[in-house]
Amino acid sequence: MRLFVRYLLPLLIALPIGFLLLYPQLWRCMRIGQTPGFRLLNGSPGVYVNQAATARQTSQLKAHVLTARNRISRFWGDRRGQAVLIYCPKQTDYEQYCLGGEGAGCSLGTPWGDSFLVLGPEGNNADVIAHELCHDELFARLGWWRVKRQIPVWFNEGLALMVDYRFSPPDLWDKPADTPAPADSFDVDEYQLPFTQRSVLPLSELESTRDFFGGGYERVMLAYQTAADEVSRWLTTVGRANVRVLTDAVASGQEFRQVYRQLELDKRARRTPPPKRPAP
């Protein structure tokens, strides 16, 4: 008992404090309910809006959150994520809650289970929100530690692009009534992200956050395309239902890469017709 009080207890107290000191944006997210200038969005639990948002922006946000949450429920079969959403229509506010202040939105999570999705000036969009909610859904099903230690970033980002209709066709897995396919939509077999280059990055170079987001803009865009190409190929082969099969298996202790590969092998084996017997 003395050993615990003297050494382990201070360590357990110091770790979360140190974590928050390293990431002040996360501390601000955790205190959003007590932060002047933000309010809960009526009819949308867990959504905070900056007072700078106009009535039109607030109305749009409510509709976009509903659309994105419904899309996540269809993709996963249900919705378990409980992330707090924070909408900052001004870039200066966004930078206070999202590290670097880049992109339309970002996800933050803690080892003890809290999760936050921060939306910037360009984030009031159903696709952006669905993208970030997909990250949160994976986090909710596997936990912070498993996501960080076992799930390669290319899969996490590629999966989020499957519900982000800016970059993937809805008919890859769904034909949602609330989001009609664009007039210039294309067949899944011709699926291609709207970037200037095709995928050339090996997945082994996109395992970690540093690997995936390192380099300049073109390299990051190429990383996104590589991830989307791989996950869309796998998803087209195994089907949407096997996304849950995969995450359930990882949650039970199985290794991601083994399950990911085996699900595809099993599906292909079932599709392959048996060899014809020679005529007597």
C-alpha positions in Angstrom: 0.0 0.0 0.0 2.8 2.4 0.8 4.4 1.6 -2.6 1.2 2.5 -4.3 0.7 5.8 -2.4 4.3 6.8 -2.8 5.0 5.9 -6.5 2.0 4.7 -8.4 -0.6 7.2 -7.2 1.5 10.3 -8.2 2.2 8.7 -11.5 -1.5 8.0 -12.2 -2.2 11.7 -11.3 0.7 13.1 -13.3 0.0 11.2 -16.6 -3.4 12.8 -17.4 -2.2 16.2 -16.2 0.9 15.9 -18.5 -1.3 14.8 -21.3 -3.5 17.9 -21.0 -0.4 20.2 -20.7 0.9 18.8 -24.0 -2.4 19.3 -25.7 -4.1 22.5 -24.5 -6.6 22.2 -27.3 -7.9 19.0 -25.6 -8.3 20.8 -22.3 -10.3 23.5 -23.9 -12.6 20.9 -25.5 -13.1 19.2 -22.2 -14.3 22.5 -20.7 -16.5 23.5 -23.6 -19.6 23.2 -21.5 -18.3 25.9 -19.1 -16.8 28.2 -21.9 -18.5 31.6 -22.4 -19.4 32.1 -26.0 -20.6 28.5 -26.7 -24.0 27.0 -26.3 -25.7 23.7 -26.8 -27.5 23.3 -30.1 -31.2 22.8 -29.4 -32.4 19.4 -30.6 -28.9 18.1 -31.2 -27.4 16.5 -28.1 -23.7 16.9 -27.6 -23.3 19.7 -30.2 -21.9 23.1 -29.1 -22.0 26.1 -31.3 -20.0 29.3 -31.1 -22.1 32.4 -30.6 -20.5 33.8 -33.8 -22.6 31.4 -35.8 -25.5 33.0 -37.6 -29.1 31.6 -37.5 -28.7 30.2 -41.0 -25.4 28.5 -40.1 -27.0 27.0 -36.9 -30.0 25.7 -38.9 -27.7 24.2 -41.5 -25.5 22.6 -38.8 -28.5 20.9 -37.2 -29.6 19.4 -40.5 -26.0 18.3 -41.4 -25.4 16.6 -38.1 -28.7 14.7 -38.5 -27.7 13.6 -42.0 -24.2 12.6 -40.9 -25.4 10.6 -37.9 -27.9 8.7 -40.0 -25.2 7.9 -42.6 -23.0 6.5 -39.9 -25.8 4.4 -38.5 -26.4 2.9 -42.0 -22.8 2.3 -42.6 -22.0 0.6 -39.3 -25.4 -0.9 -38.6 -25.8 1.3 -35.5 -24.1 4.2 -33.9 -22.1 3.9 -30.7 -19.9 7.1 -30.8 -20.6 9.7 -28.2 -18.2 12.4 -29.3 -18.9 16.0 -28.4 -19.1 18.2 -31.5 -17.8 21.8 -31.4 -18.6 24.2 -34.3 -16.3 27.3 -34.7 -17.4 29.4 -37.7 -14.4 31.7 -37.2 -10.8 30.4 -38.0 -9.4 32.1 -34.9 -11.7 30.1 -32.6 -11.1 26.9 -34.6 -7.4 27.2 -34.0 -8.0 27.3 -30.2 -9.7 23.8 -30.3 -8.0 22.1 -33.3 -4.2 21.6 -33.3 -2.7 23.6 -36.2 -6.1 24.9 -37.3 -5.9 23.1 -40.6 -8.6 21.4 -42.6 -12.4 21.5 -42.2 -12.5 19.5 -39.1 -10.5 17.3 -36.7 -10.9 14.6 -34.1 -9.4 14.5 -30.6 -9.6 11.7 -28.1 -8.2 10.8 -24.7 -6.9 7.4 -23.4 -9.7 7.6 -20.8 -12.5 7.7 -23.4 -13.5 11.3 -24.1 -13.9 12.2 -27.7 -14.3 15.5 -29.5 -15.0 16.5 -33.1 -14.1 20.1 -33.9 -15.6 21.8 -37.0 -14.0 24.8 -38.5 -15.4 27.5 -40.9 -15.6 24.9 -43.8 -16.8 22.1 -41.5 -20.5 22.9 -41.5 -21.0 20.1 -44.1 -22.6 16.7 -43.9 -19.6 15.0 -45.5 -17.1 16.6 -43.2 -19.2 15.7 -40.2 -19.7 12.1 -41.3 -15.9 11.8 -42.0 -15.1 12.8 -38.4 -17.9 10.8 -36.9 -16.5 7.7 -38.6 -13.2 8.2 -36.8 -15.2 8.5 -33.6 -17.1 5.3 -34.3 -13.9 3.4 -34.7 -12.6 4.9 -31.4 -15.9 4.0 -29.6 -15.8 0.4 -30.8 -12.1 -0.3 -30.2 -10.9 2.3 -27.6 -8.1 4.8 -27.8 -5.3 2.3 -27.1 -6.3 -0.3 -29.8 -6.8 2.4 -32.4 -3.4 3.9 -31.7 -1.6 0.6 -31.4 -3.3 -1.7 -33.9 -5.2 0.2 -36.6 -3.0 1.6 -39.3 -3.8 5.2 -40.2 -4.4 4.3 -43.8 -7.4 2.2 -42.7 -8.8 4.7 -40.3 -8.6 7.5 -42.9 -9.7 5.3 -45.8 -12.8 4.1 -43.9 -13.8 7.7 -43.1 -13.5 8.5 -46.8 -16.1 5.8 -47.5 -18.8 7.9 -45.8 -17.4 11.2 -47.1 -19.2 11.7 -50.4 -16.9 14.5 -51.5 -14.4 11.8 -52.3 -16.3 8.5 -52.8 -19.5 7.6 -54.6 -22.5 6.8 -52.4 -23.3 3.7 -54.4 -20.0 2.1 -53.2 -22.0 0.8 -50.3 -25.3 2.8 -50.1 -27.9 4.7 -51.9 -29.1 7.1 -49.2 -32.4 8.9 -49.7 -31.1 12.1 -48.1 -28.1 12.5 -50.4 -28.7 12.0 -54.1 -25.7 11.0 -56.2 -24.2 13.8 -58.2 -25.1 14.0 -61.9 -21.6 13.2 -63.0 -21.2 10.2 -60.6 -19.4 7.2 -61.9 -19.4 3.5 -61.5 -17.6 1.8 -58.7 -15.2 0.1 -61.1 -14.2 3.5 -62.4 -13.9 5.0 -58.9 -11.2 7.5 -58.6 -10.6 10.3 -56.1 -10.4 13.8 -57.7 -6.7 14.2 -57.3 -4.2 14.7 -60.1 -2.2 11.5 -59.5 -3.0 7.9 -59.0 -2.0 5.9 -55.9 1.7 5.1 -55.8 2.4 5.1 -52.1 2.9 1.7 -50.4 0.6 1.1 -47.4 3.7 0.3 -45.3 4.5 4.0 -45.5 1.1 5.1 -44.2 0.9 3.2 -40.9 1.4 6.0 -38.4 0.0 9.6 -38.1 3.5 11.0 -38.8 3.9 8.8 -41.9 0.4 9.6 -43.3 0.4 13.4 -42.7 4.2 14.0 -43.2 5.3 15.9 -46.3 3.7 18.5 -48.3 0.1 19.0 -49.5 0.5 16.8 -52.7 2.0 13.9 -50.7 -0.8 14.0 -48.1 -3.4 14.1 -50.9 -1.7 11.0 -52.4 -1.8 9.3 -49.0 -5.6 10.0 -48.8 -6.1 8.6 -52.3 -4.0 5.5 -51.5 -6.0 4.9 -48.4 -9.4 5.4 -50.2 -8.3 3.1 -53.1 -7.4 0.3 -50.8 -10.4 0.5 -48.4 -12.8 0.9 -51.3 -11.3 -2.2 -53.0 -11.6 -4.2 -49.8 -15.1 -2.9 -49.1 -16.3 -3.7 -52.6 -15.0 -7.3 -52.1 -16.1 -8.1 -48.6 -19.3 -5.9 -48.2 -20.3 -3.3 -45.7 -21.4 -5.8 -43.0 -17.8 -7.1 -42.7 -16.6 -3.7 -41.4 -18.4 -4.6 -38.1 -17.1 -8.2 -38.3 -13.5 -6.8 -38.6 -13.8 -4.3 -35.7 -15.6 -6.9 -33.5 -12.8 -9.3 -34.1 -10.1 -6.7 -33.2 -12.0 -5.7 -30.1 -12.0 -9.4 -29.0 -8.2 -9.5 -29.3 -7.5 -10.7 -32.8 -4.9 -9.0 -35.0 -6.1 -6.4 -37.5 -4.0 -7.4 -40.5 -4.8 -11.1 -40.1 -8.6 -10.5 -39.9 -8.5 -7.9 -42.7 -6.8 -10.3 -45.1 -8.8 -13.4 -44.1 -12.2 -11.7 -44.6 -11.2 -10.9 -48.2 -9.8 -14.4 -48.8 -12.9 -16.0 -47.5 -15.2 -13.8 -49.6 -13.2 -14.5 -52.7 -13.2 -18.3 -52.0 -17.0 -18.3 -51.8 -17.3 -16.4 -55.1 -14.9 -18.8 -56.9 -16.9 -21.5 -58.7 -15.7 -25.1 -58.2 -13.6 -26.6 -61.0 -15.6 -28.5 -63.6 -15.2 -32.2 -63.6 -14.0 -33.6 -66.9 -16.6 -35.5 -68.9 -16.4 -39.3 -68.6 
